[in-house]
Amino acid sequence: MLQAVPGAYAFIGNGEGAHREIGHGEGPCTLHNPNYDFNDELIPLGGTFWVKLVEAKLGLIGVRS
């Protein structure tokens, strides 16, 4: 995809949370595996990453509304 359209990937990992406990599929596996279990606790981290990236690009860091 990056050969066709400029862009970037950001890997935030999947952590060591409860999503890896017994009973949640067959343990750590790749994204497109039917047993993959995304760690929902990482959603705020990923969202914050994108907000901070946009704020930095727009020069909004430290600006109060």
N, CA, C and O atoms as CSV, one atom per row, in Angstrom:
chain,resi,resn,atom,element,x,y,z
A,1,MET,N,N,0.821,-1.190,0.000
A,1,MET,CA,C,0.000,0.000,0.000
A,1,MET,C,C,0.870,1.260,0.000
A,1,MET,O,O,0.578,2.207,-0.730
A,2,LEU,N,N,1.911,1.281,0.793
A,2,LEU,CA,C,2.749,2.490,0.856
A,2,LEU,C,C,3.507,2.743,-0.435
A,2,LEU,O,O,4.027,3.840,-0.637
A,3,GLN,N,N,3.580,1.756,-1.307
A,3,GLN,CA,C,4.211,1.973,-2.603
A,3,GLN,C,C,3.264,2.719,-3.537
A,3,GLN,O,O,3.716,3.364,-4.483
A,4,ALA,N,N,1.962,2.642,-3.289
A,4,ALA,CA,C,0.968,3.301,-4.139
A,4,ALA,C,C,0.582,4.677,-3.611
A,4,ALA,O,O,0.350,5.599,-4.393
A,5,VAL,N,N,0.511,4.819,-2.297
A,5,VAL,CA,C,0.075,6.069,-1.674
A,5,VAL,C,C,0.998,6.364,-0.498
A,5,VAL,O,O,1.199,5.495,0.350
A,6,PRO,N,N,1.573,7.582,-0.424
A,6,PRO,CA,C,2.438,7.906,0.712
A,6,PRO,C,C,1.676,7.787,2.029
A,6,PRO,O,O,0.490,8.110,2.101
A,7,GLY,N,N,2.353,7.331,3.051
A,7,GLY,CA,C,1.718,7.186,4.354
A,7,GLY,C,C,2.680,6.612,5.360
A,7,GLY,O,O,3.895,6.626,5.157
A,8,ALA,N,N,2.134,6.106,6.447
A,8,ALA,CA,C,2.953,5.524,7.505
A,8,ALA,C,C,2.120,4.549,8.313
A,8,ALA,O,O,0.891,4.619,8.321
A,9,TYR,N,N,2.792,3.652,8.984
A,9,TYR,CA,C,2.154,2.731,9.915
A,9,TYR,C,C,2.665,3.047,11.314
A,9,TYR,O,O,3.812,3.465,11.475
A,10,ALA,N,N,1.837,2.854,12.311
A,10,ALA,CA,C,2.251,3.015,13.703
A,10,ALA,C,C,1.851,1.750,14.450
A,10,ALA,O,O,0.674,1.390,14.476
A,11,PHE,N,N,2.805,1.086,15.045
A,11,PHE,CA,C,2.532,-0.127,15.806
A,11,PHE,C,C,2.559,0.226,17.287
A,11,PHE,O,O,3.577,0.695,17.795
A,12,ILE,N,N,1.446,0.004,17.985
A,12,ILE,CA,C,1.389,0.317,19.415
A,12,ILE,C,C,1.461,-0.939,20.270
A,12,ILE,O,O,1.454,-0.849,21.498
A,13,GLY,N,N,1.530,-2.095,19.649
A,13,GLY,CA,C,1.600,-3.341,20.397
A,13,GLY,C,C,0.226,-3.765,20.900
A,13,GLY,O,O,-0.779,-3.104,20.638
A,14,ASN,N,N,0.201,-4.873,21.624
A,14,ASN,CA,C,-1.064,-5.376,22.133
A,14,ASN,C,C,-0.999,-5.627,23.632
A,14,ASN,O,O,-1.977,-6.082,24.225
A,15,GLY,N,N,0.136,-5.339,24.249
A,15,GLY,CA,C,0.246,-5.407,25.693
A,15,GLY,C,C,0.236,-6.800,26.284
A,15,GLY,O,O,0.252,-7.801,25.567
A,16,GLU,N,N,0.209,-6.845,27.591
A,16,GLU,CA,C,0.233,-8.093,28.341
A,16,GLU,C,C,-1.021,-8.239,29.180
A,16,GLU,O,O,-0.997,-8.946,30.187
A,17,GLY,N,N,-2.117,-7.595,28.803
A,17,GLY,CA,C,-3.329,-7.547,29.607
A,17,GLY,C,C,-4.103,-8.844,29.684
A,17,GLY,O,O,-3.640,-9.886,29.221
A,18,ALA,N,N,-5.297,-8.774,30.278
A,18,ALA,CA,C,-6.151,-9.931,30.510
A,18,ALA,C,C,-6.608,-10.594,29.215
A,18,ALA,O,O,-7.063,-11.738,29.233
A,19,HIS,N,N,-6.493,-9.892,28.100
A,19,HIS,CA,C,-6.905,-10.465,26.819
A,19,HIS,C,C,-6.071,-11.689,26.455
A,19,HIS,O,O,-6.431,-12.427,25.538
A,20,ARG,N,N,-4.954,-11.918,27.163
A,20,ARG,CA,C,-4.085,-13.067,26.874
A,20,ARG,C,C,-4.294,-14.218,27.852
A,20,ARG,O,O,-3.588,-15.223,27.766
A,21,GLU,N,N,-5.231,-14.101,28.766
A,21,GLU,CA,C,-5.463,-15.154,29.742
A,21,GLU,C,C,-6.119,-16.370,29.098
A,21,GLU,O,O,-6.672,-16.277,28.002
A,22,ILE,N,N,-6.056,-17.503,29.776
A,22,ILE,CA,C,-6.686,-18.737,29.294
A,22,ILE,C,C,-8.171,-18.484,29.078
A,22,ILE,O,O,-8.832,-17.849,29.900
A,23,GLY,N,N,-8.675,-18.979,27.983
A,23,GLY,CA,C,-10.077,-18.784,27.647
A,23,GLY,C,C,-10.288,-17.711,26.594
A,23,GLY,O,O,-11.410,-17.507,26.129
A,24,HIS,N,N,-9.217,-17.022,26.212
A,24,HIS,CA,C,-9.300,-15.990,25.175
A,24,HIS,C,C,-8.570,-16.486,23.933
A,24,HIS,O,O,-7.481,-16.011,23.612
A,25,GLY,N,N,-9.168,-17.430,23.247
A,25,GLY,CA,C,-8.544,-17.963,22.041
A,25,GLY,C,C,-7.343,-18.819,22.383
A,25,GLY,O,O,-7.297,-19.442,23.444
A,26,GLU,N,N,-6.387,-18.850,21.498
A,26,GLU,CA,C,-5.209,-19.694,21.686
A,26,GLU,C,C,-3.964,-18.872,21.955
A,26,GLU,O,O,-2.869,-19.262,21.548
A,27,GLY,N,N,-4.106,-17.762,22.619
A,27,GLY,CA,C,-2.948,-16.952,22.989
A,27,GLY,C,C,-2.545,-15.973,21.916
A,27,GLY,O,O,-3.284,-15.749,20.957
A,28,PRO,N,N,-1.360,-15.382,22.077
A,28,PRO,CA,C,-0.898,-14.368,21.123
A,28,PRO,C,C,-0.835,-14.927,19.702
A,28,PRO,O,O,-0.310,-16.018,19.479
A,29,CYS,N,N,-1.361,-14.189,18.766
A,29,CYS,CA,C,-1.332,-14.593,17.367
A,29,CYS,C,C,-1.397,-13.341,16.497
A,29,CYS,O,O,-1.560,-12.230,17.001
A,30,THR,N,N,-1.270,-13.532,15.207
A,30,THR,CA,C,-1.240,-12.397,14.298
A,30,THR,C,C,-2.631,-11.803,14.081
A,30,THR,O,O,-3.644,-12.433,14.387
A,31,LEU,N,N,-2.662,-10.609,13.561
A,31,LEU,CA,C,-3.885,-9.825,13.402
A,31,LEU,C,C,-4.994,-10.548,12.648
A,31,LEU,O,O,-6.147,-10.497,13.078
A,32,HIS,N,N,-4.696,-11.203,11.565
A,32,HIS,CA,C,-5.733,-11.813,10.735
A,32,HIS,C,C,-5.986,-13.277,11.084
A,32,HIS,O,O,-6.460,-14.045,10.247
A,33,ASN,N,N,-5.673,-13.658,12.304
A,33,ASN,CA,C,-5.933,-14.998,12.808
A,33,ASN,C,C,-7.301,-14.998,13.484
A,33,ASN,O,O,-7.607,-14.044,14.199
A,34,PRO,N,N,-8.133,-16.009,13.298
A,34,PRO,CA,C,-9.462,-16.004,13.923
A,34,PRO,C,C,-9.427,-15.982,15.452
A,34,PRO,O,O,-10.435,-15.655,16.078
A,35,ASN,N,N,-8.299,-16.321,16.064
A,35,ASN,CA,C,-8.181,-16.286,17.520
A,35,ASN,C,C,-7.629,-14.968,18.037
A,35,ASN,O,O,-7.467,-14.807,19.247
A,36,TYR,N,N,-7.337,-14.018,17.149
A,36,TYR,CA,C,-6.783,-12.735,17.576
A,36,TYR,C,C,-7.765,-12.026,18.502
A,36,TYR,O,O,-8.961,-11.966,18.220
A,37,ASP,N,N,-7.254,-11.491,19.607
A,37,ASP,CA,C,-8.079,-10.778,20.581
A,37,ASP,C,C,-7.424,-9.432,20.862
A,37,ASP,O,O,-6.439,-9.365,21.597
A,38,PHE,N,N,-7.958,-8.365,20.288
A,38,PHE,CA,C,-7.395,-7.031,20.480
A,38,PHE,C,C,-7.560,-6.591,21.928
A,38,PHE,O,O,-8.609,-6.805,22.536
A,39,ASN,N,N,-6.523,-5.979,22.470
A,39,ASN,CA,C,-6.554,-5.468,23.841
A,39,ASN,C,C,-7.277,-4.124,23.836
A,39,ASN,O,O,-6.679,-3.103,23.497
A,40,ASP,N,N,-8.552,-4.115,24.208
A,40,ASP,CA,C,-9.374,-2.899,24.181
A,40,ASP,C,C,-8.835,-1.788,25.080
A,40,ASP,O,O,-9.157,-0.616,24.880
A,41,GLU,N,N,-8.021,-2.149,26.064
A,41,GLU,CA,C,-7.448,-1.127,26.950
A,41,GLU,C,C,-6.481,-0.204,26.207
A,41,GLU,O,O,-6.105,0.845,26.730
A,42,LEU,N,N,-6.080,-0.580,25.003
A,42,LEU,CA,C,-5.158,0.240,24.215
A,42,LEU,C,C,-5.854,1.284,23.359
A,42,LEU,O,O,-5.184,2.123,22.757
A,43,ILE,N,N,-7.182,1.259,23.287
A,43,ILE,CA,C,-7.908,2.222,22.455
A,43,ILE,C,C,-7.606,3.668,22.868
A,43,ILE,O,O,-7.350,4.489,21.987
A,44,PRO,N,N,-7.623,4.023,24.164
A,44,PRO,CA,C,-7.277,5.406,24.530
A,44,PRO,C,C,-5.844,5.784,24.130
A,44,PRO,O,O,-5.592,6.919,23.726
A,45,LEU,N,N,-4.920,4.849,24.241
A,45,LEU,CA,C,-3.534,5.124,23.849
A,45,LEU,C,C,-3.440,5.434,22.361
A,45,LEU,O,O,-2.791,6.403,21.966
A,46,GLY,N,N,-4.088,4.609,21.534
A,46,GLY,CA,C,-4.068,4.847,20.088
A,46,GLY,C,C,-4.754,6.140,19.709
A,46,GLY,O,O,-4.266,6.872,18.848
A,47,GLY,N,N,-5.890,6.435,20.345
A,47,GLY,CA,C,-6.608,7.692,20.080
A,47,GLY,C,C,-5.777,8.908,20.462
A,47,GLY,O,O,-5.722,9.893,19.726
A,48,THR,N,N,-5.133,8.827,21.619
A,48,THR,CA,C,-4.288,9.937,22.080
A,48,THR,C,C,-3.124,10.165,21.132
A,48,THR,O,O,-2.745,11.309,20.883
A,49,PHE,N,N,-2.548,9.086,20.596
A,49,PHE,CA,C,-1.456,9.219,19.632
A,49,PHE,C,C,-1.892,10.079,18.449
A,49,PHE,O,O,-1.180,11.003,18.056
A,50,TRP,N,N,-3.070,9.773,17.875
A,50,TRP,CA,C,-3.527,10.511,16.699
A,50,TRP,C,C,-3.878,11.955,17.035
A,50,TRP,O,O,-3.604,12.852,16.239
A,51,VAL,N,N,-4.474,12.195,18.186
A,51,VAL,CA,C,-4.799,13.569,18.597
A,51,VAL,C,C,-3.521,14.386,18.741
A,51,VAL,O,O,-3.446,15.509,18.242
A,52,LYS,N,N,-2.516,13.835,19.418
A,52,LYS,CA,C,-1.246,14.552,19.619
A,52,LYS,C,C,-0.541,14.797,18.285
A,52,LYS,O,O,0.075,15.844,18.088
A,53,LEU,N,N,-0.632,13.840,17.382
A,53,LEU,CA,C,-0.013,14.003,16.067
A,53,LEU,C,C,-0.646,15.174,15.311
A,53,LEU,O,O,0.064,15.998,14.736
A,54,VAL,N,N,-1.976,15.248,15.313
A,54,VAL,CA,C,-2.683,16.339,14.635
A,54,VAL,C,C,-2.396,17.667,15.324
A,54,VAL,O,O,-2.166,18.675,14.655
A,55,GLU,N,N,-2.409,17.677,16.653
A,55,GLU,CA,C,-2.099,18.920,17.377
A,55,GLU,C,C,-0.706,19.430,17.027
A,55,GLU,O,O,-0.512,20.630,16.830
A,56,ALA,N,N,0.253,18.531,16.951
A,56,ALA,CA,C,1.624,18.927,16.595
A,56,ALA,C,C,1.683,19.478,15.169
A,56,ALA,O,O,2.338,20.489,14.915
A,57,LYS,N,N,1.005,18.817,14.255
A,57,LYS,CA,C,1.005,19.249,12.851
A,57,LYS,C,C,0.342,20.613,12.690
A,57,LYS,O,O,0.787,21.429,11.882
A,58,LEU,N,N,-0.719,20.863,13.454
A,58,LEU,CA,C,-1.432,22.137,13.346
A,58,LEU,C,C,-0.854,23.234,14.259
A,58,LEU,O,O,-1.334,24.367,14.271
A,59,GLY,N,N,0.176,22.871,15.012
A,59,GLY,CA,C,0.796,23.862,15.910
A,59,GLY,C,C,-0.087,24.199,17.096
A,59,GLY,O,O,-0.048,25.325,17.591
A,60,LEU,N,N,-0.880,23.247,17.561
A,60,LEU,CA,C,-1.824,23.516,18.645
A,60,LEU,C,C,-1.297,23.098,20.019
A,60,LEU,O,O,-1.995,23.277,21.017
A,61,ILE,N,N,-0.102,22.553,20.093
A,61,ILE,CA,C,0.457,22.115,21.368
A,61,ILE,C,C,0.615,23.336,22.278
A,61,ILE,O,O,1.248,24.321,21.900
A,62,GLY,N,N,0.045,23.264,23.460
A,62,GLY,CA,C,0.151,24.351,24.436
A,62,GLY,C,C,-0.806,25.494,24.209
A,62,GLY,O,O,-0.769,26.464,24.966
A,63,VAL,N,N,-1.674,25.433,23.195
A,63,VAL,CA,C,-2.643,26.485,22.910
A,63,VAL,C,C,-3.927,26.184,23.656
A,63,VAL,O,O,-4.446,25.071,23.572
A,64,ARG,N,N,-4.440,27.151,24.377
A,64,ARG,CA,C,-5.694,26.961,25.107
A,64,ARG,C,C,-6.826,27.652,24.360
A,64,ARG,O,O,-6.641,28.726,23.789
A,65,SER,N,N,-7.994,27.029,24.371
A,65,SER,CA,C,-9.135,27.628,23.664
A,65,SER,C,C,-9.982,28.447,24.606
A,65,SER,O,O,-10.986,29.026,24.189
